[in-house]
């Protein structure tokens, strides 16, 4: 049905035509049969072509380090290794591996990777314990952002402390 004004009689509009009234001007607009299917096909093709550019990172992509592997660069003072603590700033301030940076998930920009992180040979991400989904998420995000040498210290800070390793306290690093 077309649009009608007050006092006008409604008219039947053929199914492939819709009439739109703007003020006193009335304009028929014809829909093309199959136009919706064409748009959907174009969108599907665009997504199909774009998806291979997306990197898929799963739990299988995560490489882990154990306690002894995490301790080694720390004990040697190896400055080519960076420990990343993705926990909230309050948790970081309460205790973290000395030299670790507090880098949270929202701080990692997938479209603009931080070149400062690329100067390290190894990025070791840790959380509180093996159940830390934040640490696992950070590893996935860093791998998605194309950082190459990222490892998860899944035993986490709890294991670090239990082994008698030093812990620093204080504010988050920039």
Secondary structure per residue as TSV (DSSP state, phi and psi in degrees):
chain	resnum	aa	ss	phi	psi
A	1	X	-	360.0	140.1
A	2	X	-	-79.1	168.7
A	3	X	-	-81.1	138.2
A	4	X	-	-125.5	148.2
A	5	X	-	-92.2	176.4
A	6	X	T	-63.8	133.0
A	7	X	T	83.0	-3.6
A	8	X	-	-93.5	154.4
A	9	X	-	-87.3	137.2
A	10	X	-	-67.5	147.7
A	11	X	-	-122.1	152.9
A	12	X	-	-87.7	128.5
A	13	X	-	-105.8	135.5
A	14	X	-	-52.8	148.9
A	15	X	T	-58.8	-28.0
A	16	X	T	-92.0	5.7
A	17	X	E	-127.3	137.3
A	18	X	E	-122.0	139.3
A	19	X	E	-109.1	129.2
A	20	X	E	-113.8	130.8
A	21	X	E	-106.6	127.6
A	22	X	E	-122.0	107.8
A	23	X	T	61.5	-121.7
A	24	X	T	-99.5	0.9
A	25	X	E	-95.4	134.0
A	26	X	E	-122.2	128.0
A	27	X	E	-130.0	122.0
A	28	X	E	-78.7	136.0
A	29	X	E	-119.5	124.9
A	30	X	E	-97.9	132.9
A	31	X	-	-91.8	142.7
A	32	X	-	-89.9	134.0
A	33	X	T	-61.4	133.3
A	34	X	T	83.7	1.3
A	35	X	H	-62.3	-38.0
A	36	X	H	-62.7	-40.0
A	37	X	H	-66.2	-38.0
A	38	X	H	-64.1	-43.3
A	39	X	H	-63.3	-44.4
A	40	X	H	-62.1	-41.4
A	41	X	H	-64.1	-41.0
A	42	X	H	-64.2	-42.3
A	43	X	H	-64.1	-42.9
A	44	X	H	-62.5	-41.9
A	45	X	H	-63.7	-43.8
A	46	X	H	-60.0	-44.3
A	47	X	H	-65.4	-39.3
A	48	X	H	-63.2	-39.7
A	49	X	H	-73.9	-31.2
A	50	X	H	-80.8	-31.1
A	51	X	H	-62.7	-38.0
A	52	X	T	-60.1	-22.3
A	53	X	T	-74.2	-19.9
A	54	X	S	-80.9	133.7
A	55	X	-	-88.3	130.9
A	56	X	-	-97.2	120.6
A	57	X	-	-119.1	121.0
A	58	X	-	-117.5	178.6
A	59	X	G	-60.0	-29.9
A	60	X	G	-66.7	-21.6
A	61	X	G	-78.9	-14.3
A	62	X	-	-82.8	124.4
A	63	X	-	-100.5	138.1
A	64	X	B	-111.9	156.4
A	65	X	-	-122.3	146.3
A	66	X	-	-88.5	-178.1
A	67	X	H	-59.0	-47.9
A	68	X	H	-63.8	-36.8
A	69	X	H	-68.4	-33.6
A	70	X	H	-74.7	-35.4
A	71	X	H	-69.7	-37.9
A	72	X	H	-52.6	-55.9
A	73	X	H	-65.2	-31.1
A	74	X	H	-66.0	-46.6
A	75	X	H	-67.9	-30.7
A	76	X	H	-83.9	-9.7
A	77	X	T	69.3	31.7
A	78	X	-	-70.6	107.9
A	79	X	T	-85.6	7.8
A	80	X	T	-91.8	1.1
A	81	X	E	-114.2	133.6
A	82	X	E	-119.5	127.0
A	83	X	E	-88.7	132.8
A	84	X	E	-117.7	124.7
A	85	X	E	-110.5	105.5
A	86	X	-	-88.9	7.8
A	87	X	S	-70.9	165.3
A	88	X	-	-56.5	152.6
A	89	X	H	-55.0	-35.7
A	90	X	H	-65.3	-41.0
A	91	X	H	-68.1	-41.4
A	92	X	H	-59.2	-47.1
A	93	X	H	-63.7	-31.4
A	94	X	H	-72.2	-22.4
A	95	X	-	166.8	130.6
A	96	X	B	-152.4	164.8
A	97	X	-	-65.4	130.1
A	98	X	T	-55.0	132.2
A	99	X	T	89.1	-8.7
A	100	X	-	-70.3	150.3
A	101	X	E	-105.5	145.6
A	102	X	E	-92.1	97.0
A	103	X	-	-117.5	114.4
A	104	X	-	-95.7	161.4
A	105	X	G	-51.8	-45.9
A	106	X	G	-67.3	-15.0
A	107	X	G	-77.4	-15.5
A	108	X	-	-93.1	116.4
A	109	X	-	-98.0	112.9
A	110	X	T	-64.0	-26.4
A	111	X	T	-90.1	-12.2
A	112	X	S	-143.7	74.5
A	113	X	-	-59.2	146.4
A	114	X	-	-80.3	113.7
A	115	X	H	-62.8	-22.7
A	116	X	H	-63.5	-32.6
A	117	X	H	-71.7	-26.5
A	118	X	H	-72.6	-14.6
A	119	X	T	-78.6	-10.7
A	120	X	-	-89.4	142.0
A	121	X	S	-75.6	-26.2
A	122	X	E	-147.7	133.0
A	123	X	E	-111.6	119.7
A	124	X	E	-110.0	118.5
A	125	X	E	-102.5	136.2
A	126	X	E	-139.7	157.9
A	127	X	-	-124.6	-152.4
A	128	X	S	-75.3	-42.4
A	129	X	S	-158.9	-178.8
A	130	X	T	-59.9	-18.2
A	131	X	T	-86.6	8.2
A	132	X	-	-74.1	101.3
A	133	X	H	-71.8	-25.8
A	134	X	H	-65.8	-43.8
A	135	X	H	-64.9	-43.9
A	136	X	H	-62.7	-42.0
A	137	X	H	-63.3	-37.7
A	138	X	H	-66.0	-42.1
A	139	X	H	-59.8	-45.8
A	140	X	H	-61.8	-41.6
A	141	X	H	-67.2	-41.1
A	142	X	H	-65.6	-39.9
A	143	X	H	-65.2	-39.8
A	144	X	H	-63.5	-33.8
A	145	X	T	-80.4	8.1
A	146	X	T	75.7	19.3
A	147	X	-	-75.7	131.3
A	148	X	S	-83.7	-50.7
A	149	X	S	-103.3	75.0
A	150	X	E	-114.5	132.8
A	151	X	E	-131.4	154.2
A	152	X	E	-105.6	121.8
A	153	X	E	-90.7	86.1
A	154	X	T	-69.6	-27.7
A	155	X	T	-63.8	-30.1
A	156	X	H	73.7	-170.6
A	157	X	H	-63.2	-33.8
A	158	X	H	-58.9	-44.4
A	159	X	H	-67.5	-39.4
A	160	X	H	-58.4	-48.4
A	161	X	H	-64.5	-44.0
A	162	X	H	-61.8	-27.6
A	163	X	T	-82.8	1.4
A	164	X	T	78.8	16.8
A	165	X	-	-76.6	151.2
A	166	X	-	-68.3	151.2
A	167	X	-	-131.1	135.4
A	168	X	B	-100.1	155.7
A	169	X	-	-126.2	161.8
A	170	X	S	129.2	178.1
A	171	X	-	-63.0	165.8
A	172	X	-	-69.3	148.8
A	173	X	-	-84.9	153.2
A	174	X	-	-68.9	360.0
